[in-house]
Amino acid sequence: MTTRSPQGQMRAEVADSWHLSAAAGVSADKVEAPITLAEDALRDHRAAHPLAQVFPLLDDVLGQAARDCDAIMAVSDAEGQLLWVCGTPVALRRAEKIGFVEGSNWDERLAGTNAPGLALRLDRPAQVRRAEHFRRSVQNWSCAATPIHDPTSTSLLGVLDITGNDDIAVPQTLAMVRAAARMAEAELAREKLSRSSYAETAPGALHLVIESLGRNDSLLTVDDGRGHRNQLRLSPRHSEILLLLASAPRGLSGDELAVLVYEDDGASSTLRAELNRLRSLLGDDVLDSRPYRLAGSVTADWLALEAHLVAGDVRAAMRAYRGPILPRSTAPGVVRLREQLHMSLREAVRTSGQADLMSTWTRSSWGSEDYEIWQAQRDCVGAGSPMLALIDGQLARLDRELI
């Protein structure tokens, strides 16, 4: 297996995807992607999916453009299962030969490197051109894909993709796909707002969305429940305070919060000043006192990851993990939360028996030196795996460095 394309050095994100595909056991000679939704299950799943509301819009805008250039438009769910595949009869017959059909699954771990799978895992737009595909049967195609998110919760709903010939492998195609996805998100938001307008908005409908994984400063989105959203990038100290309060829904006294935020004693007056600045920034309706706590409902990326772990869904937890919580923070409470979450996920990955999850861990900045997971990964892959030489090389390197 090579990691070079005829055009030169392979892009880093594509090389990572090839490693993941190989670790998952995908064969480069496999012709078709697997079917994971039978026809009857597909029909029910598609009808109940939130994107069913906006599929007619997507088909009208992007589907027609795909037909005009003999390409394919596809919409997947968040698991990579294709729910809708649209194109001319000729293009659809060509796509059938590689298993690009409704009900098939194009997650990289099942179908190898491709734009829908890459966009799904990275949660951002992606293009894959011809020889960048892992499976040889797909290397006559190029594709461009982008995620579609729920406008309220920002959770991933699925991926919008256009697949075709070399005409697809241009920046304008990806821009067109992104524009169609944003249009779909705007329509979903309009539908939600329209439905909620019939009911009186209850007081306290405030909703906070906090992102702190892999970030040195938290990103906070405040939704007042009346159609107004405000996004703020917080200072490192305010990020620490917000994270600790979000992790303690019943609230914290000033003394409790001070102990969790500051490494030394006697910081109560400093904390009060920080809380006053934070309240001034967020507004009185966001931060309550006596005890200190966040008003309204809270969604946070690290709390969602914890929920995945509790449910035993290690794959979803790994997909959500963008790195340790506030990695530069030395606040005692943050350090404890960070280490607990990191070690819980690490142990879940180590004992998962899933070589692709271990490969994702060891290829990360936080897991590249993890000797035990390199060992566990070696135990999982088969003797003929193309990953074996890489794993043995890394274990040998770590052995040398540990001596």
Buried (B, 14 or more C-beta within 10 A) or exposed (E): EEEEBEEEEBBEBBBBBBBBBBBBBBEBEBEBBBBBBEEEEBEEBBEEBBBBEBBEBBBEBBBEBBBEBBBBBBBBBBBBBBBBBBBBEEBBEBBEEBBBBBBBBBBBBBBBBBBBBBBBBBBEBBBBBBBBBBBBBBBBBBBBBBBBBBBBEEEBBBBBBBBBBEEBBBEEBBEBBBEBBEBBBEBBBEBBEEEBEEEEEEEEEBBBBBBBBBBEBBBBBBBBBEEEBEEBEBBBBBBBBBBBBBBBEEBBEBEBBBBBBBEEEEBBEEBEEBBEBBBEBBEEBBBBEEBBBBBBBBBBBBBBBBEBBEEEBBBBBBBBBBBBBBBEBEBBBBBEBBEEBBEBBBBBBBEBEBBBBBBBBBBBEBBEBBBEBBBBBBEBBEEEBBBBEBBEEBBEEBEEEEE
